Amino acid sequence: MDSNIESENISSKKVKDDLKLQITNYICELERLDKRFKISRNQGLSIDNYLFSQIVTDINNISREADWGIRVPVDLKYSFSESDSVEILDLIIFLNGQLIKLMNITDVNHLNLKKFAYEFQNELEVEFKVECN
């Protein structure tokens, strides 16, 4: 096997593993929250939909192999405002679905992983009616 191809395969598999870990971190932290409440979209900041933008940023950074590492989202904030909230279970279900899509990628290469990240963002924006830049 050509050393460049072998190197890309190892790199792509690491990216896939990192994407899996990042999504799993979000799921685990969301599962710790009290499901009777909703989670804040802006997380106490003046940035609308900061939570979704941060999730997309994490996924995009990993898929581009930016050396940002894996983030553990801590201190996620609840919201009692209807306009600033999202159901925790809805977000968990969405992320679990994306995790399944990721794990079903059998031809692991950079193009397919970038396609996953692109589709992840598009589906998140549609599902939660947000725009992530």
N, C-alpha and C positions, 0 to 999 in steps of 0.2 A: 504494500500500500504506500502511496506517495506520502511523504512526511507532511506536506502542506494539507492534504485532505485529512490525514489522521489528526493533525493539530486542530483543524476546524471542527472535526467531529467531537473531540474532547472539549473544546471551547463551547460548542453548541450544547452539549450535554450539561455542562456546568451552568450555562444560562438557563436551560430548562429547569434544572434542579433549584436554582436561585429563584426563578419565577414561582415555582411550586412552594418554596419556603416563604416567600413574601406573601402570597395569597393565603397560605395557611396561617401566617402570623395574624393577618387581619381577621380571619375566621375565629381563631382562638381568642383574640381579645374581644371580639364582638360577642362571643358565646359567654364570656364572663359577666356581661352586662345584664341588668334586670330587664327582661323582655316586656314588662308591663309599661315601660317608658319608651320613648323614641330617642334617637340619637340626633345630635345637632349637625346640620349640614355645614355651618360655618365654624363650628368648634370654638365659639367664643371670639372669633376674629372678625374683622370688618370685611373679610373676603367671602363673597357669596359662594356657597358650595365648596368651601375649602376641603372638606373631607374627601369629596370625589376627586378634586384636582390633585390632592396628595396621593390618593390611590393610583391614579393614572400616571402621575409623575414617577412613582416608585416602579410601576410596571415598565414604563418607557425607558427609564434609566437602566434597568436590568437588561431589557431586550437590546439596548444599544451598547451593552457591555461597559457602560460608564461605571467607574470604580467607586460607586456610592455605598456599596454594601447593602445588607438586608436591614430594613427598618422594622422595629417592633413598635406598633402604634400603642402608646400608653396614654392613660388619663383621657380617654375618649369621653366627651361631655354629652349629657342628656339635653334635650330641649322640650319645652312645653309649648313652644310656638308652632302652630300648624305649618306656617310658611318656611320655618327653619328646621324642619324635622323629617326624619325618614324612619320607617319601621325597621328595627334591628333585624328581625327575622327575614324581611324582604332582602336586605343587604347580604345576610348570611346565605340565603338561598341562591342569590345571584352569584356570589363568590364561589360557592360550591359547584355551581354549574360551569363556571369558567375554569375551575380546577379540573373538572372532568374533561372539558375540551382540551386543556393543556396536556393532560395525561394521555389523551387519545392521539396526540401527535406522534406518529411512528417514524416519519421521515424527519428526524431532528436535524435541522440546519438553520442558519441565520435567517434566511428568507422566510421560512415557515414560522419562526419565533417572532420575527418582526410583524408578520401578517397576524399572528395571534394577538400581539399587543395592539395593533391597529383595530382589529375587530373587537377586542376587549373594550377599548375606549368608546367605539361607536355603540356597542350594545349597552354599556353603562349609561351613556348619554341618553339613549332612547328609553331605557328602562326607568331611569330616575328623572327624566326630563330636565337635564342639565347640559351645560356646555363647558367642557374642560379644555383649557388652552395649554 
